[in-house]
Structures are given as C-alpha cells and as structure tokens.
Amino acid sequence: MPGLASDKTNKRQVIVACRVVEPELEWARQGDSHVEIRYIDQGLHRRPKDMAGLVQEQIDHVAGYATQIVLAYGLCSNGIVRVTARQQGLIVPRCHDCIGLLLGSPAAYKKAFQERPGTYYLTPGWVAEKKDPLGIVEYEYEPKFGRETAIWVMEEELKHYTHIALINTGVGDLIPLRQRALENAHVFKKEYEVIQGSLDYFDKIIRGPYSSDYFFNLKSGEQVTLEMYLEEST
C-alpha cells in the first residue's frame, strides 16, 4: 500500500487515510518523519462494504511497531463499522464523512448541513481523481451505458440536491477546481458556490490533541460501531 516505507525497528505514529484527503494531510504533515501515512483508494466510498476489511488490514499490518494509530476517515456510509482497535487502541474522527474533516470540525459540518442539507460537496481530492459527478459519468457510467443514459443515471443520483459546493481548503490551485465544479453545476442544473474549508482537523489528526470534541478514543479490543455516531446525532 502506498505510504512511507515501513521500518519496523523505528516506532512511529501511523495514520490510515482515504486518499481523497491526501493533499490536506500532506500539507499538515509537512515532512514530519515520525508520522507514517498509509493511503487507501478513495473509490471505496462507492463500495463501502469493502472498506472495513482494507482499513483493518492496514491497522493489523502496523500494529507491531506503531506507537499510535489514527484514522483519517469518517463513518463513510458505515464503511468503518467493525474496524477493531488492536494493542495500541485507535483514534477515530467524530465525523460521518470526509466533509467534516474538510470543514474543520464536527460542529462546522453540523452547522453546514442544517443550513443547507441539499448540498453536494466537491473537494480538491475528488475533483483531481475524477470522482466528481462528471468524472463518474465519464469514466464509470458512459463506457457502460453511453453518454445520454450515463447523464440520466447521475441526474437521478443528484435529484435531491439543490447546490454543488466546492470546498476551498487553500491547498492546490483553485482555478481548475472552480472550473470543474462550475461545469458540474451547469450540466446537472444546480446552484454553485464556494465554501471556505479548514485544515485544522488535519493538523489535529497529525499532532493532536485528540480531544473528545473531535475524536473517539477506542481502547484495545474495542470496535467502531454505528451506535457511536448515532449518539452524536441526538
């Protein structure tokens, strides 16, 4: 799995992360050699049933030498449910998806969702890897169904959304990201906006503190459960 080369004689903190947040995590890390980041394919969000097994595989792989293991994942359509902490325990963000990470806090995510629940968020990582709606049409649906049907399928997936919002985290060149987000909004007839993101959560993932406002701190042997997140919603 891509990431820093593993040296099991050199104990270090390990972060298991979705590649969609690689730009922000690498900015936050800024060359800290004591932090190892192991990235997993972001396409798993479209097949969440496979996510827990692959995340667990990475946790088990580093359990013999990691001083601390942190996930850079939200609940992600229940994708990390049943992931189990090993001897180090496990630190998990209190987020339902990566949007909370990119907005900077669980509170910022909750506020954004309450103010405009019909928003489809685009991030630098999603756009760069062609996982935005147009990218999915062009690279997944169109080869199977043809252009017209592919657009229709995506329109059905987006029918409950009113806005497409680009999250500007300040990492990377915003101009091509804005152009792509505008194209998505135009094709699928949605309102467009740019929302200011934050890198605060990523800095906390790298360096802490791992306070209960931002993270679940699982003890050795504990599992990620759906109930943890349901309690957050009440």
Secondary structure as GFF3:
##gff-version 3
##sequence-region A 1 234
A	DSSP	beta_strand	12	18	.	.	.	ID=ss1
A	DSSP	three_ten_helix	19	21	.	.	.	ID=ss2
A	DSSP	alpha_helix	22	29	.	.	.	ID=ss3
A	DSSP	beta_strand	35	40	.	.	.	ID=ss4
A	DSSP	three_ten_helix	42	46	.	.	.	ID=ss5
A	DSSP	three_ten_helix	48	50	.	.	.	ID=ss6
A	DSSP	alpha_helix	51	62	.	.	.	ID=ss7
A	DSSP	beta_strand	66	72	.	.	.	ID=ss8
A	DSSP	beta_strand	90	93	.	.	.	ID=ss9
A	DSSP	alpha_helix	98	103	.	.	.	ID=ss10
A	DSSP	alpha_helix	106	115	.	.	.	ID=ss11
A	DSSP	beta_strand	119	122	.	.	.	ID=ss12
A	DSSP	alpha_helix	124	128	.	.	.	ID=ss13
A	DSSP	alpha_helix	133	136	.	.	.	ID=ss14
A	DSSP	pi_helix	137	141	.	.	.	ID=ss15
A	DSSP	alpha_helix	142	145	.	.	.	ID=ss16
A	DSSP	alpha_helix	147	157	.	.	.	ID=ss17
A	DSSP	beta_strand	163	168	.	.	.	ID=ss18
A	DSSP	alpha_helix	174	187	.	.	.	ID=ss19
A	DSSP	beta_strand	191	196	.	.	.	ID=ss20
A	DSSP	alpha_helix	200	207	.	.	.	ID=ss21
A	DSSP	beta_strand	215	218	.	.	.	ID=ss22
A	DSSP	alpha_helix	226	233	.	.	.	ID=ss23
###
